């Protein structure tokens, strides 16, 4: 009988060291940092890690992949070999330095991570946009009611979207996760809470309401992107040299 070969899977530590090595080697070879970064993301295995005093949680609930957080971690590790302005545009405004062909992003990071990225997109980014859209509605209503000063805006938003106040839901989330209660919240926990709210809303609302809320959130994201593009265009115009006009 032929001997069956067993393929051993690399440990996350080994795979992640290879991801960092791949990124550094690609940069040394003169390849564009963004495509090299996406290839390193594909190789990465650890769902979370501690680096110094900071904790990185890349995969929320084992299903929502915060790829920009991993991009921050990887670009930090190469010590200034990435353009600071391009890095800032990617990490803070989700503006990549290269325009990829359709399907190229999915191919570079791999289908499994891409599916998890979509979970994060809808479960965190779109959920935040929904909260913002409803917050703007609440502010607009408050401005039209001159004598109505009661209630915190956050609570009104959460009661409208989730039928419960923010504090009550945050306390419920922390109790389920055996997390300490408190008045403050760190960014990593806020992302986890937002994803928990997304799943809570899906369980509580009917399909028509979920679809309506999703459309509202996507419209809000489109408005934010249009406003960002206008600001970028104005900044670019201001930075351009003055033109000489012949008289």
Residue pairs with C-beta under 8 A, 6 or more apart in sequence:
10 18
10 45
11 45
12 45
12 46
13 46
15 43
15 44
15 45
15 46
16 43
16 44
16 45
16 46
16 49
18 43
19 40
19 41
19 43
19 44
19 45
19 74
20 40
20 74
20 77
22 36
22 39
22 40
22 43
23 36
23 37
23 39
23 40
23 74
23 77
23 78
24 77
24 78
24 81
26 33
26 35
26 36
26 39
26 40
27 33
27 36
27 78
27 81
27 82
32 97
32 98
33 75
33 81
33 82
33 83
33 86
33 97
34 86
34 90
34 96
34 97
34 98
35 98
35 108
37 71
37 74
37 75
37 82
38 105
38 108
38 109
39 108
40 74
41 67
41 70
41 71
41 74
41 108
41 109
41 113
42 108
42 109
42 110
42 113
44 58
44 70
44 74
46 58
47 57
47 58
47 59
47 62
48 55
48 56
48 57
48 58
48 59
49 55
49 56
50 56
51 73
55 188
56 69
56 70
56 73
56 188
57 66
57 69
57 188
57 191
57 192
58 65
58 66
58 67
58 69
58 70
58 73
59 65
59 66
59 116
60 66
60 120
60 123
60 124
60 191
60 192
60 195
61 192
61 195
61 196
63 116
63 119
64 116
64 119
64 120
64 123
64 124
64 195
65 113
65 116
65 117
65 119
65 120
66 120
66 124
66 191
67 109
67 113
67 117
67 120
68 90
68 91
68 94
71 90
71 91
72 91
75 82
75 87
75 91
83 97
86 97
89 95
89 97
90 96
90 97
93 228
100 108
105 114
106 114
109 117
120 195
122 198
122 214
123 194
123 195
123 198
123 199
124 191
124 194
124 195
124 198
125 221
126 198
126 214
126 217
126 218
126 221
127 194
127 195
127 197
127 198
127 201
127 217
128 194
129 217
129 218
129 220
129 221
129 224
130 161
130 213
130 214
130 216
130 217
130 220
131 157
131 158
131 161
132 220
133 216
133 217
133 219
133 220
134 157
134 160
134 161
134 216
135 153
135 157
136 220
137 160
138 153
138 156
138 157
138 160
139 153
142 148
142 153
154 166
155 165
155 166
155 167
157 166
158 164
158 165
158 166
158 169
159 165
161 201
161 213
162 169
162 197
162 200
162 201
162 204
163 204
164 172
169 197
169 200
170 185
170 193
171 181
173 179
173 192
173 193
173 196
173 197
174 180
174 181
175 181
176 196
177 192
179 189
185 193
201 210
201 213
202 210
205 213
